[in-house]
Amino acid sequence: MTKYNSDIDPLKQVMETVVAGFQKTTEAIQDLRDEQAKLELRQKQQAQAAYQGMTGSGKSRYVAELVKIEEQNEQRGAKARVAETLDLSAGRITQLLNSEKNRKNGK
């Protein structure tokens, strides 16, 4: 018959296991957040580069398309998110969306 070792505290073992698991989960979540931040930065840089390379009517249509994409995710605040991505004011986004060039080209 084996004798029970009273030096081992089962509650302490469980708590150590739970805490270790919590720490690993927290680290994994932080890694995902870091990766998401990198991807968002890359997306922002690409969007800004594309915008800067366009002419007036191209900018209007590009912004309209970005707003449409953002509205699919969440209707509310789509223009503000596009403005933030492109480092433009919300007023400039509205101006581009209401642009005569945008309407004139039938887009």
Backbone as a printed PyTorch tensor [residue, N CA C, xyz], in Angstrom:
tensor([[[  0.8310,  -1.1730,   0.0000],
         [  0.0000,   0.0000,   0.0000],
         [  0.8830,   1.2460,   0.0000]],

        [[  0.5520,   2.1900,  -0.8530],
         [  1.3400,   3.4230,  -0.8980],
         [  0.8220,   4.3980,   0.1280]],

        [[  1.7430,   5.0970,   0.6820],
         [  1.3960,   6.0700,   1.7060],
         [  1.1710,   7.4230,   1.0430]],

        [[  0.1580,   8.1400,   1.4430],
         [ -0.1730,   9.4640,   0.9110],
         [  0.8530,  10.4770,   1.3900]],

        [[  1.4030,  11.2320,   0.4520],
         [  2.3870,  12.2550,   0.7870],
         [  1.6360,  13.5310,   1.1340]],

        [[  1.6550,  13.8970,   2.3910],
         [  0.8860,  15.0530,   2.8550],
         [  1.5500,  16.3790,   2.5080]],

        [[  2.7770,  16.3360,   1.9540],
         [  3.4640,  17.5710,   1.5840],
         [  2.8750,  18.1900,   0.3120]],

        [[  2.1670,  17.4250,  -0.4800],
         [  1.5930,  17.9130,  -1.7350],
         [  0.2020,  18.4840,  -1.4600]],

        [[  0.0350,  19.7410,  -1.8180],
         [ -1.2550,  20.4160,  -1.6250],
         [ -1.9870,  20.4300,  -2.9720]],

        [[ -3.0670,  19.6420,  -3.0950],
         [ -3.7830,  19.5660,  -4.3710],
         [ -4.3370,  20.9250,  -4.8270]],

        [[ -4.8140,  21.7170,  -3.9050],
         [ -5.3530,  23.0290,  -4.2700],
         [ -4.2590,  23.9190,  -4.8560]],

        [[ -3.0910,  23.8460,  -4.2550],
         [ -1.9610,  24.6470,  -4.7500],
         [ -1.5800,  24.2010,  -6.1620]],

        [[ -1.5850,  22.9100,  -6.4040],
         [ -1.2520,  22.3870,  -7.7300],
         [ -2.2700,  22.8540,  -8.7770]],

        [[ -3.5370,  22.7860,  -8.4150],
         [ -4.5900,  23.2200,  -9.3370],
         [ -4.4460,  24.7030,  -9.6410]],

        [[ -4.2150,  25.4900,  -8.6080],
         [ -4.0770,  26.9360,  -8.8050],
         [ -2.8650,  27.2630,  -9.6760]],

        [[ -1.7500,  26.5770,  -9.4650],
         [ -0.5580,  26.8050, -10.2780],
         [ -0.8370,  26.4760, -11.7440]],

        [[ -1.5600,  25.3850, -11.9750],
         [ -1.9100,  24.9890, -13.3340],
         [ -2.8240,  26.0150, -13.9870]],

        [[ -3.8260,  26.4670, -13.2580],
         [ -4.7650,  27.4550, -13.7840],
         [ -4.0550,  28.7730, -14.0800]],

        [[ -3.2150,  29.2150, -13.1750],
         [ -2.4840,  30.4730, -13.3670],
         [ -1.5480,  30.3660, -14.5700]],

        [[ -0.8590,  29.2430, -14.7020],
         [  0.0410,  29.0500, -15.8440],
         [ -0.7520,  29.0750, -17.1540]],

        [[ -1.9010,  28.4190, -17.1610],
         [ -2.7600,  28.4360, -18.3500],
         [ -3.2580,  29.8300, -18.6700]],

        [[ -3.6230,  30.5680, -17.6430],
         [ -4.0870,  31.9440, -17.8290],
         [ -2.9790,  32.8100, -18.4200]],

        [[ -1.7530,  32.6430, -17.9150],
         [ -0.6270,  33.4220, -18.4280],
         [ -0.3620,  33.1110, -19.8990]],

        [[ -0.4190,  31.8350, -20.2590],
         [ -0.1970,  31.4480, -21.6580],
         [ -1.2900,  32.0130, -22.5520]],

        [[ -2.5240,  31.9700, -22.0960],
         [ -3.6330,  32.5230, -22.8730],
         [ -3.4760,  34.0240, -23.0420]],

        [[ -3.0940,  34.7060, -21.9840],
         [ -2.8830,  36.1520, -22.0420],
         [ -1.7730,  36.4960, -23.0270]],

        [[ -0.6900,  35.7330, -23.0040],
         [  0.4090,  35.9580, -23.9420],
         [ -0.0410,  35.7300, -25.3810]],

        [[ -0.8330,  34.6790, -25.6070],
         [ -1.3210,  34.3870, -26.9530],
         [ -2.2310,  35.5060, -27.4540]],

        [[ -3.0900,  36.0140, -26.5870],
         [ -3.9790,  37.1200, -26.9600],
         [ -3.1580,  38.3550, -27.2990]],

        [[ -2.1390,  38.6450, -26.5160],
         [ -1.2870,  39.8100, -26.7900],
         [ -0.5470,  39.6460, -28.1130]],

        [[ -0.0850,  38.4310, -28.4020],
         [  0.5780,  38.1730, -29.6830],
         [ -0.3750,  38.4310, -30.8450]],

        [[ -1.6270,  37.9940, -30.6920],
         [ -2.6290,  38.2350, -31.7350],
         [ -2.8980,  39.7240, -31.9070]],

        [[ -2.9650,  40.4500, -30.8110],
         [ -3.1830,  41.9020, -30.8890],
         [ -2.0160,  42.5950, -31.5800]],

        [[ -0.8030,  42.1570, -31.2680],
         [  0.3770,  42.7300, -31.9180],
         [  0.3480,  42.4680, -33.4200]],

        [[  0.0040,  41.2450, -33.7970],
         [ -0.0800,  40.8910, -35.2170],
         [ -1.1740,  41.7020, -35.9060]],

        [[ -2.3160,  41.8660, -35.2460],
         [ -3.4050,  42.6580, -35.8130],
         [ -2.9660,  44.1060, -36.0090]],

        [[ -2.2480,  44.6570, -35.0630],
         [ -1.7680,  46.0370, -35.1790],
         [ -0.8260,  46.1820, -36.3670]],

        [[  0.0460,  45.1970, -36.5720],
         [  0.9540,  45.2310, -37.7250],
         [  0.1740,  45.1970, -39.0350]],

        [[ -0.8250,  44.3210, -39.1020],
         [ -1.6330,  44.2120, -40.3170],
         [ -2.4290,  45.4870, -40.5770]],

        [[ -2.9750,  46.0790, -39.5200],
         [ -3.7280,  47.3220, -39.6800],
         [ -2.8270,  48.4580, -40.1540]],

        [[ -1.6050,  48.5060, -39.6450],
         [ -0.6570,  49.5300, -40.0890],
         [ -0.3210,  49.3440, -41.5650]],

        [[ -0.0760,  48.1090, -41.9670],
         [  0.2290,  47.8310, -43.3730],
         [ -0.9560,  48.2110, -44.2620]],

        [[ -2.1720,  47.8640, -43.8320],
         [ -3.3640,  48.2090, -44.5980],
         [ -3.4920,  49.7230, -44.7270]],

        [[ -3.2460,  50.4360, -43.6500],
         [ -3.3440,  51.8940, -43.6590],
         [ -2.3180,  52.4970, -44.6140]],

        [[ -1.0930,  52.0010, -44.5700],
         [ -0.0450,  52.5060, -45.4540],
         [ -0.3820,  52.2500, -46.9180]],

        [[ -0.9100,  51.0740, -47.2130],
         [ -1.2750,  50.7460, -48.5890],
         [ -2.4330,  51.6160, -49.0670]],

        [[ -3.4130,  51.8270, -48.2020],
         [ -4.5630,  52.6590, -48.5690],
         [ -4.1260,  54.0960, -48.8200]],

        [[ -3.2440,  54.6120, -47.9770],
         [ -2.7590,  55.9810, -48.1520],
         [ -1.9380,  56.1130, -49.4320]],

        [[ -1.1040,  55.1310, -49.7240],
         [ -0.2900,  55.1740, -50.9410],
         [ -1.1730,  55.1450, -52.1830]],

        [[ -2.1950,  54.3050, -52.1670],
         [ -3.1110,  54.2380, -53.3070],
         [ -3.8440,  55.5640, -53.4780]],

        [[ -4.3170,  56.1340, -52.3800],
         [ -5.0430,  57.4060, -52.4290],
         [ -4.1520,  58.5110, -52.9830]],

        [[ -2.9220,  58.5990, -52.4980],
         [ -2.0130,  59.6630, -52.9280],
         [ -1.6430,  59.5420, -54.4020]],

        [[ -1.6990,  58.3460, -54.9450],
         [ -1.3430,  58.1300, -56.3440],
         [ -2.4630,  58.3900, -57.3250]],

        [[ -3.6110,  58.8190, -56.8450],
         [ -4.7710,  59.0010, -57.7230],
         [ -5.0310,  60.4670, -58.0220]],

        [[ -5.7540,  60.6770, -59.1320],
         [ -6.2090,  62.0210, -59.4830],
         [ -7.5100,  62.2980, -58.7510]],

        [[ -8.0750,  63.4710, -58.9470],
         [ -9.2830,  63.8910, -58.2320],
         [-10.4480,  62.9310, -58.3410]],

        [[-10.8280,  62.5670, -59.5770],
         [-11.9910,  61.6840, -59.7170],
         [-11.6720,  60.2820, -59.2090]],

        [[-10.4260,  59.8550, -59.3630],
         [-10.0300,  58.5490, -58.8350],
         [-10.1160,  58.5160, -57.3200]],

        [[ -9.7090,  59.6180, -56.6860],
         [ -9.7820,  59.7040, -55.2260],
         [-11.2280,  59.6120, -54.7620]],

        [[-12.1170,  60.3020, -55.4660],
         [-13.5380,  60.2710, -55.0960],
         [-14.0850,  58.8610, -55.1650]],

        [[-13.8010,  58.1680, -56.2460],
         [-14.3160,  56.8080, -56.4130],
         [-13.6650,  55.8420, -55.4260]],

        [[-12.3800,  56.0340, -55.1750],
         [-11.6550,  55.1790, -54.2350],
         [-12.2310,  55.3270, -52.8280]],

        [[-12.4330,  56.5600, -52.4080],
         [-13.0000,  56.8180, -51.0760],
         [-14.4090,  56.2430, -50.9870]],

        [[-15.1940,  56.4090, -52.0480],
         [-16.5540,  55.8570, -52.0520],
         [-16.5170,  54.3400, -51.8810]],

        [[-15.5650,  53.6960, -52.5400],
         [-15.4450,  52.2420, -52.4310],
         [-15.0030,  51.8280, -51.0270]],

        [[-14.0590,  52.5610, -50.4500],
         [-13.6220,  52.2510, -49.0860],
         [-14.7610,  52.4160, -48.0850]],

        [[-15.5540,  53.4640, -48.2540],
         [-16.6950,  53.6880, -47.3580],
         [-17.6950,  52.5430, -47.5040]],

        [[-17.9210,  52.1050, -48.7330],
         [-18.8510,  50.9990, -48.9790],
         [-18.3600,  49.7240, -48.2740]],

        [[-17.0630,  49.4690, -48.3470],
         [-16.4880,  48.2900, -47.6850],
         [-16.6500,  48.4020, -46.1690]],

        [[-16.3580,  49.5730, -45.6180],
         [-16.4940,  49.7790, -44.1690],
         [-17.9470,  49.6630, -43.7240]],

        [[-18.8800,  50.1130, -44.5620],
         [-20.3040,  50.0320, -44.2040],
         [-20.7750,  48.5910, -44.1110]],

        [[-20.1410,  47.6960, -44.8560],
         [-20.5040,  46.2780, -44.7780],
         [-20.1710,  45.7150, -43.3980]],

        [[-19.0820,  46.2050, -42.8090],
         [-18.6940,  45.7490, -41.4680],
         [-19.5710,  46.3850, -40.4030]],

        [[-19.7220,  47.6920, -40.4850],
         [-20.5240,  48.4500, -39.5130],
         [-20.9380,  49.7510, -40.1740]],

        [[-22.2400,  49.9260, -40.3430],
         [-22.7770,  51.1090, -41.0170],
         [-22.3550,  52.3950, -40.3130]],

        [[-22.4830,  52.3870, -39.0200],
         [-22.2270,  53.6000, -38.2490],
         [-20.7240,  53.8810, -38.1410]],

        [[-20.3250,  55.0760, -38.5000],
         [-18.9320,  55.4840, -38.3700],
         [-18.0330,  55.0730, -39.5170]],

        [[-18.6120,  54.5970, -40.6200],
         [-17.8010,  54.1340, -41.7480],
         [-16.9480,  55.2640, -42.3220]],

        [[-17.5330,  56.4340, -42.4940],
         [-16.7820,  57.5710, -43.0440],
         [-15.6440,  57.9720, -42.1130]],

        [[-15.8940,  57.9500, -40.8260],
         [-14.8640,  58.3190, -39.8480],
         [-13.7110,  57.3190, -39.8700]],

        [[-14.0220,  56.0320, -40.0250],
         [-12.9620,  55.0260, -40.0810],
         [-12.1160,  55.1930, -41.3390]],

        [[-12.7650,  55.5110, -42.4570],
         [-12.0210,  55.7530, -43.6990],
         [-11.1610,  57.0020, -43.5450]],

        [[-11.7160,  58.0420, -42.9410],
         [-10.9570,  59.2770, -42.7150],
         [ -9.7200,  58.9890, -41.8660]],

        [[ -9.8830,  58.1830, -40.8410],
         [ -8.7530,  57.8390, -39.9730],
         [ -7.7070,  57.0270, -40.7390]],

        [[ -8.1710,  56.0870, -41.5400],
         [ -7.2580,  55.2560, -42.3180],
         [ -6.4210,  56.0910, -43.2770]],

        [[ -7.0610,  57.0520, -43.9350],
         [ -6.3700,  57.8690, -44.9350],
         [ -5.7410,  59.1310, -44.3470]],

        [[ -5.8830,  59.3280, -43.0570],
         [ -5.4040,  60.5470, -42.3890],
         [ -6.0060,  61.7980, -43.0220]],

        [[ -7.3070,  61.7470, -43.2550],
         [ -8.0530,  62.8860, -43.7850],
         [ -9.1200,  63.2770, -42.7760]],

        [[ -9.6610,  64.4630, -42.9400],
         [-10.7550,  64.8740, -42.0600],
         [-12.0520,  64.2260, -42.5360]],

        [[-13.0000,  64.1100, -41.6260],
         [-14.3110,  63.5640, -41.9970],
         [-14.9750,  64.4620, -43.0330]],

        [[-14.7420,  65.7700, -42.9290],
         [-15.2910,  66.7040, -43.9080],
         [-14.7430,  66.4660, -45.2960]],

        [[-13.4620,  66.1140, -45.3860],
         [-12.8610,  65.8390, -46.6960],
         [-13.4610,  64.5750, -47.2910]],

        [[-13.7430,  63.5900, -46.4780],
         [-14.3770,  62.3600, -46.9650],
         [-15.7520,  62.6930, -47.5330]],

        [[-16.5320,  63.4770, -46.8010],
         [-17.8600,  63.8840, -47.2760],
         [-17.7330,  64.6670, -48.5720]],

        [[-16.7650,  65.5550, -48.6350],
         [-16.5460,  66.3550, -49.8400],
         [-16.2370,  65.4440, -51.0370]],

        [[-15.3930,  64.4550, -50.8280],
         [-15.0640,  63.5340, -51.9130],
         [-16.2730,  62.7010, -52.3290]],

        [[-17.0810,  62.2940, -51.3630],
         [-18.2670,  61.4900, -51.6840],
         [-19.3040,  62.2980, -52.4510]],

        [[-19.3800,  63.5990, -52.1690],
         [-20.3510,  64.4640, -52.8410],
         [-19.7500,  65.1640, -54.0530]],

        [[-18.5600,  64.7820, -54.4360],
         [-17.8150,  65.4470, -55.4970],
         [-18.5630,  65.4240, -56.8240]],

        [[-18.5390,  66.5590, -57.5000],
         [-19.1250,  66.6550, -58.8380],
         [-18.3840,  65.7200, -59.7930]],

        [[-17.0900,  65.5960, -59.6190],
         [-16.3040,  64.7050, -60.4750],
         [-16.7860,  63.2660, -60.3290]],

        [[-17.1220,  62.8960, -59.1340],
         [-17.5920,  61.5440, -58.8780],
         [-18.9020,  61.2980, -59.6200]],

        [[-19.8130,  62.2490, -59.5540],
         [-21.1020,  62.1080, -60.2380],
         [-20.9360,  62.2630, -61.7470]],

        [[-20.1040,  63.2030, -62.1760],
         [-19.9320,  63.4960, -63.5960],
         [-19.4270,  62.2760, -64.3620]],

        [[-18.5770,  61.4970, -63.7270],
         [-18.0200,  60.3270, -64.3900],
         [-18.9570,  59.1190, -64.3230]],

        [[-20.1270,  59.3260, -63.7710],
         [-21.1370,  58.2750, -63.7480],
         [-20.7870,  57.1010, -62.8640]],

        [[-19.9920,  57.3360, -61.8840],
         [-19.5730,  56.2260, -61.0220],
         [-20.3410,  56.2240, -59.7250]]])
